[in-house]
Amino acid sequence: MKKFNLMLIFVLTALLGFGQKSFYDFTVKDIEGNNFDMANLKGQKVLVVNTASKCGLTPQYEALEALYKKYGGEKFVIIGFPANNFLSQEPGSNDEIAEFCQRNYGVSFPMMAKISVKGSDMAPIYHWLTEKSLNGLEDSSVAWNFQKYMIDENGRLVGSVSPKTAPDSPKIVSWIEGK
């Protein structure tokens, strides 16, 4: 009977989502090596983007920065996660990536330390972004550099956008504006 009760508690916990992490439960390293606590973003919409410096989509940094300048602040933030998972298109160190982003695109939105966004060494935050059992919304895989994940003001995943979709696309802008 004791085993049955424990199993019932486990099943109910899983079904009701108790213990399920939110975006705010993660702490990562920023590009300078400091802890970056996602809980500090409570109340903001967050666009999470895996980035790369030597990709055909790298010019999206310009549109990301423009989006951040237009909407960034107390209600919206962009978080960049450099990753070298696709054809070694982000080979640089964190210092080199930061310098590249600043010099070429004037990036002012928060950039995190380089991580892995797929495979056996995938960062925990990307497990959460890509696994329905963790995020409660959908399973997905990171298709390429500049895939975008939308997190609402309560730390819940609300959608993802393909890498080729421009950061200033109607889907992203209407989500930011709450339309």
C-alpha positions as CSV (number, residue, x, y, z in Angstrom):
1,M,0.0,0.0,0.0
2,K,2.9,2.4,0.8
3,K,4.4,1.8,-2.6
4,F,1.0,2.5,-4.3
5,N,0.6,5.8,-2.4
6,L,4.1,6.9,-3.3
7,M,3.4,6.0,-7.0
8,L,0.1,7.9,-6.9
9,I,1.8,11.0,-5.5
10,F,4.5,10.8,-8.2
11,V,1.9,10.4,-11.0
12,L,-0.2,13.3,-9.7
13,T,2.8,15.5,-9.3
14,A,3.9,14.8,-12.8
15,L,0.4,15.3,-14.3
16,L,-0.2,18.6,-12.4
17,G,3.2,20.0,-13.2
18,F,4.3,20.3,-9.6
19,G,8.1,20.6,-9.4
20,Q,8.1,21.7,-13.0
21,K,10.7,24.4,-13.5
22,S,10.0,27.8,-15.0
23,F,12.4,29.9,-17.0
24,Y,13.0,31.8,-13.8
25,D,14.5,28.8,-12.1
26,F,17.7,28.9,-14.2
27,T,20.9,30.7,-13.5
28,V,23.5,30.8,-16.3
29,K,26.8,32.5,-16.9
30,D,26.8,35.7,-18.8
31,I,29.5,36.4,-21.5
32,E,31.8,37.9,-18.9
33,G,31.5,34.9,-16.6
34,N,29.1,36.3,-14.0
35,N,26.0,34.5,-12.8
36,F,22.9,35.7,-14.6
37,D,19.7,34.8,-12.7
38,M,16.7,34.5,-14.9
39,A,14.5,35.2,-11.9
40,N,15.6,38.8,-12.3
41,L,13.6,39.0,-15.5
42,K,10.2,38.3,-13.8
43,G,7.5,40.4,-15.3
44,Q,9.3,40.7,-18.7
45,K,8.8,39.0,-22.0
46,V,12.0,37.3,-23.0
47,L,13.2,36.4,-26.5
48,V,15.9,33.7,-26.2
49,V,18.1,33.4,-29.3
50,N,21.0,31.1,-30.0
51,T,23.6,33.1,-31.9
52,A,26.7,32.6,-34.1
53,S,29.3,35.0,-35.5
54,K,30.1,33.2,-38.8
55,C,26.6,32.2,-40.1
56,G,24.6,33.4,-43.0
57,L,22.0,34.5,-40.4
58,T,24.5,36.5,-38.4
59,P,23.2,39.9,-39.8
60,Q,20.1,39.1,-37.6
61,Y,22.1,40.7,-34.8
62,E,21.3,44.1,-36.4
63,A,17.5,43.4,-36.3
64,L,17.8,42.0,-32.8
65,E,19.5,45.1,-31.6
66,A,17.0,47.3,-33.3
67,L,14.1,45.3,-31.7
68,Y,15.9,45.6,-28.3
69,K,16.3,49.4,-28.7
70,K,12.7,49.8,-29.6
71,Y,11.1,47.5,-27.0
72,G,13.7,46.6,-24.5
73,G,13.4,47.8,-20.9
74,E,11.1,46.9,-18.1
75,K,8.7,44.8,-20.2
76,F,10.9,43.0,-22.8
77,V,14.5,41.7,-23.1
78,I,16.5,39.6,-25.6
79,I,18.9,37.1,-24.3
80,G,21.6,35.8,-26.7
81,F,23.2,32.4,-26.2
82,P,26.3,31.9,-28.5
83,A,26.6,28.3,-29.6
84,N,29.0,26.4,-31.8
85,N,26.6,23.5,-32.7
86,F,26.1,24.2,-36.4
87,L,29.1,23.8,-38.7
88,S,31.4,25.4,-36.1
89,Q,30.0,28.8,-36.9
90,E,30.8,30.2,-33.4
91,P,34.4,29.2,-32.9
92,G,35.5,32.1,-30.8
93,S,36.0,32.6,-27.0
94,N,33.4,34.5,-25.0
95,D,35.7,37.6,-25.1
96,E,36.0,37.3,-28.9
97,I,32.3,36.9,-29.3
98,A,31.6,39.9,-27.1
99,E,34.0,42.0,-29.0
100,F,32.6,40.9,-32.4
101,C,29.0,41.7,-31.3
102,Q,29.9,45.1,-30.0
103,R,32.2,46.1,-32.9
104,N,29.9,44.9,-35.7
105,Y,26.4,45.3,-34.4
106,G,26.6,47.4,-31.2
107,V,24.8,44.7,-29.3
108,S,23.5,46.0,-26.0
109,F,21.1,43.2,-25.1
110,P,22.4,40.6,-22.6
111,M,24.7,38.0,-24.1
112,M,25.4,34.8,-22.2
113,A,28.5,32.6,-22.2
114,K,28.8,30.2,-25.1
115,I,26.9,27.0,-24.5
116,S,25.6,23.9,-26.4
117,V,22.0,24.0,-27.6
118,K,21.7,20.4,-28.8
119,G,23.4,17.0,-28.3
120,S,24.7,15.2,-25.3
121,D,26.2,18.4,-23.8
122,M,23.0,20.5,-24.2
123,A,22.8,23.2,-21.6
124,P,20.0,22.7,-19.0
125,I,18.1,25.8,-20.1
126,Y,17.9,24.5,-23.6
127,H,16.6,21.1,-22.3
128,W,13.8,23.2,-20.7
129,L,13.2,25.2,-23.9
130,T,13.0,22.1,-26.2
131,E,11.3,19.4,-24.0
132,K,7.5,19.5,-23.4
133,S,7.9,17.4,-20.3
134,L,9.9,20.3,-18.8
135,N,8.4,23.4,-20.4
136,G,4.7,22.3,-20.6
137,L,4.1,23.6,-24.1
138,E,6.0,21.7,-26.8
139,D,8.9,19.6,-27.9
140,S,11.2,21.2,-30.4
141,S,14.7,21.0,-31.6
142,V,17.0,23.8,-32.4
143,A,17.2,23.7,-36.1
144,W,20.0,26.2,-36.7
145,N,21.6,29.4,-35.4
146,F,19.2,32.2,-34.5
147,Q,16.2,30.1,-33.5
148,K,14.0,32.1,-31.2
149,Y,12.0,31.1,-28.1
150,M,9.4,33.4,-26.6
151,I,9.0,33.4,-22.8
152,D,6.0,35.2,-21.2
153,E,6.0,37.5,-18.2
154,N,5.4,34.5,-15.9
155,G,8.4,32.5,-17.1
156,R,6.4,30.2,-19.4
157,L,7.4,29.2,-22.9
158,V,4.7,30.4,-25.3
159,G,6.2,29.6,-28.6
160,S,9.3,29.4,-30.9
161,V,10.2,30.9,-34.2
162,S,12.4,29.4,-36.9
163,P,15.9,30.7,-37.4
164,K,15.1,32.2,-40.8
165,T,12.3,34.3,-39.4
166,A,13.4,37.9,-38.9
167,P,13.5,39.2,-35.3
168,D,11.1,42.0,-36.4
169,S,8.6,39.6,-37.9
170,P,4.9,40.3,-37.3
171,K,4.7,37.2,-35.1
172,I,7.4,38.4,-32.8
173,V,6.4,42.1,-32.8
174,S,2.7,41.3,-32.1
175,W,3.7,39.0,-29.3
176,I,5.9,41.8,-27.7
177,E,3.1,44.3,-28.2
178,G,0.5,42.0,-26.7
179,K,-1.7,41.9,-29.8
